[in-house]
């Protein structure tokens, strides 16, 4: 809040609107990522982990382990949901061309897969639960970036 009050007098009205829209969009995407994680991904992961428990093998999960996992994954998914905004911004600012990103899709998918493997617990299910939505979010950013460039040319 203090930073905003400090910068406010130096900004033009269109710059204020732009910054407000970016902050609102980014915050909304982050919250959507956290909610997606908490209500969809986390229950699936916990059920997946508990499915391995048998009479001989007992799942030993403490509340601190689950809370730690929930916090870590919430941050990761919140950041992951920023991907469309990043892709859109790169396209909109002409930093990267649409055709370049379109032609590099396989490499981007492999990059997302590798990063998901680093950020998630060491099982393929959680890795895919991060990879697939991230790639779909990349495609959404690509779509919105392309459509905004098309509207700007018209």
N, C-alpha and C positions, 0 to 999 in steps of 0.2 A: 504494500500500500504506500509506503514512504517513497519507494522508487517511482511509482506512478505519479504521485503528487509532485515529485521533483521534476520529472520529465514533462508533465502536462503543459506547462507554459511554453515550452519550446516546440511543441508539435502543432502542425496544422490540423484542421478538422478532419481532412481525409486520412491523415496519418493516425489520428486517434481512433477513427472508425476501423481502420485496418488492424491496428494493434488489438483493439477490443475483440474483433472477429477472430483473430488468430488465437488469442488467449481463451476465448470461449470455445472454439473448435478443439483446441488442444486439450483443454480441461475435460470437455465432454467425451472426447475419444479416450482419454486416460480412465475416466470413470467407467465408461463402457467396457474397457479392457479388464478392469478390476472386477466388475460385476460378472462379466463373462467367465472369468477365472473362478470366482467364488461360487457361482450358481451352476456352472456347467462342468468346468474342467476339474476342479478340486474334488467334487463328489465322485466323478468317474475315476480319478486317480486313487482315491481312498478305497473305493470298491474294488478296483483292480488289485491294489495291494492286499486287501483282505481276502481276495479270492484265492490267494496262495496259502492261507492259513488252513491247516488240517488239525487232526487230533495230535499228530506227532510234531507238527510245526505250528507254533502259536505266534500270532502277530503281536509284537511288543511295541506298541505305539503309545507314547505318552502325549499328553495334551501339548507339551512344549514342542514336541516334534511336529505335530500337526499344525500348530500355530506358526512355527518357523517356516514350514513348507507353504502354508497359506500366504504368509507375508511375502516370502521370496517370489512365489509364483504370481501374486497380485502385482508386485512391482514389475516383474518381467512382462506380464500380459498388458499392463497399463502402458509400458513403454512400447511394446510391440504394436499397440493400436495407434501409435503415432506415425506408423509407416505410411499410411495413405497421405497424411499431411506433408510428410517429407517428400514423397514421390511427386505429389501435386506441386509443391513449392519449387522443386528442381525443374519440372517441366514448365511451369508458369514463368519462372525467371529466365528461361532459356539457358540454364546451366547445362542441362542434358537434353538432347533431342528425343522426341517420342520414338522415332525409328531406331535409335541406338538402344534404348531400353527394351523395345519390342524384340530386337534381334538378339539381345543378351539374356532373354528369359531363362534358358536352361542354366546358364552360369549363376544367375540370380537365385534360382531355385536351389542349386547346390550350395551356394553361400548361405542361404537361409537355413538349409538343412544342417550345415556345419555349426552355425551359430546356435541353432536350437539344441544341438547335441552338447554344446559347451554350457548352455544356460540351464538345462533341465536336469533332473535326476537321471542316473544312468540306466534308463530303460527306454525301449523303443516307443512304447505307448505315449509317454509324456513328451518325447521328442516329436512325434508326429502330431500330437495335440497342439504343439506350438508351431510346427512347420506349416501345416495346412492352413490355419487361419492367417498366419503371417503372409503366406504367398497370396491368399485370396485378398488380403488387405492391400498388398502391393498391386494386384490387378485392379482393385477399386481405385487406388490413387492414379494408376495409369489411365484408367477410363475417364476419371474426372479431370485429370490434367489435359488429356486429349480433347475432351468436350469443351473445356474452357478456352483452349487455344483456337478451336474451331469457331466458337462464339466471338472471340476477339477479332478474328479475321473477317467476320461478316459485317 
